Amino acid sequence: MPSQTGHDSSDRPSDRPGHAADRMTRQELSAGLSLASIFALRMLGLFLILPVFAVAAGKLPGGDNLTLVGIALGAYGLTQAVLQLPFGMASDRYGRKRVIVIGLLLFAAGSFVAAAAPDIYWTIAGRCLQGAGAISAAVTALAADLTREQHRTKVMALIGSSIGLMFAVSLVAAPALNAVIGLHGLFILTGLLALAAIGLVMKVVPDPPPAEHHDMEPVGFMEVLKDAQLLRLNFGILALHFIQMAMFVVVPGAIVASGGIPVAEHWKIYLPVVLASFALMLPPIFYAERRGRIKPVFVGAIFVLLLAQGGFLYGSGLFNALVANLVVFFVAFNILEATLPSLVSRIAPPQAKGTALGIYNTTQSLGLFAGGAAGGWLAQHYGPAGVFSVGIALALLWLLIAVTMQPPPMVAQRQFSIPPQVDLDTLREQLAGLPGVREAVVEPEQRIVYLKVNLERWDERRVRQLIG
């Protein structure tokens, strides 16, 4: 018989930490691991180029022009910024997995064009084509589709951690690989990694459940763009990546000046710093999810980011203080990278989730571009103090904006036992199409369905009829 469902999930034993309803299902775990792997393969291919490109490109005709080298590096981010939103909107209309595969094919094609480039201009063309595979919004939207809200930040953290880990791996592996296979070989490797990611999408990533918004009116682009809650989050991701790019204009030089460590050996600092930050970010993430305290953790991470910028301003001349501030920065950075897309997916209208994440990823790319450009200008005219002072001001402004943010709505959870004679796949499709049912997750081994419902719109009687 179906379980009794007369109370909100917060009143029910099934929603207390440690109960089966509170644990990730196999599908959610599979979705998190496979999507993180797709991001990891794609970002490893991208990051392997960064540590060696500026030097290796000098062997190409035209590669002695540093302006063209800089354009080749930045071209990827520019096309990403332009196409994130169209790809996100397309994923709402044509399906997440289809759009992800198309984006990975474009990235692979750009990699092979760059590998065969006879000069720096064709390399720029290849980098533009790489960036045209702007799948971040589609991947994060698919992660949101495949996970319940109480586990979404953990999945986003898994994806974000995979990106940071690949960055650390690339710092170690890129010089060695470049010595063996050269720049052309690195570009070929990036293309092969993208093709491997397509295999994961097709064979490993679970199919998303049926759309949960059959009964909802379409949401216009401007409505999503002007949403006050989403605007706060979009400003946040722009500020976060502005600060990141600006500070890394001056941090490598500060490491050399304070520690006497050459750039080629900076990975010995970054790798343990990134790994330590991963370990330290996990407790706050789990606390936010299990206790429903995502806003306090989110605002607290912005405050920690502010402290890190202050630490850089006053301690960048001391090597030990510099390394400690790097750990503090990456802890805050990783928490915010995980919670921001999770919050966007919770607040955005279900039928426009890809659009909202497309806008979010576009502002992220703009933050990367603006932070690098402004960081260089500030460093040239005002030195590291100017860079970190602007970082403090931006983090403080973001903190004031975030404090006024409304906590994401706590949607009620319901669970029902499924009789043996009911077909699970058919039932899930029927339940997901009901008015007021935002998500339907079936646990086949226990024959239990978990529903996320809008209490004002769902019809429990209809659910019980379908279950039988």
Secondary structure, DSSP 8 states (H G I E B T S, - for coil): ------S-GGGSGGGSTTSGGGS--HHHHHHHHHHHHHHHHHHHHHHTTHHHHHHHGGGSTTTT-HHHHHHHHHHHHHHHHHHHHHHHHHHHHH-HHHHHHHHHHHHHHHHHHHHT-SSHHHHHHHHHHHHT---HHHHHHHHHHHS-HHHHHHHHHHHHHHHHHHHHHHHHHHHHHHHHHHHHHHHHHHHHHHHHHHHHHHHTS------S-TTS----HHHHHH-HHHHHHHHHHHHHHHHHHHHHHHHHHHHHHHH---GGGTHHHHHHHHHHHHHHHHHHHHHHHHHT-HHHHHHHHHHHHHHHHHHHHHHTTSHHHHHHHHHHHHHHHHHHHHHHHHHHHHHS-GGGHHHHHHHHHHHHHHHHHHHHHHHHHHHHHHHHHHHHHHHHHHHHHHHHHHHT-------EEEEEE--TTS-HHHHHHHHHTSTTEEEEEEETTTTEEEEEE-TTT--HHHHHHHH-
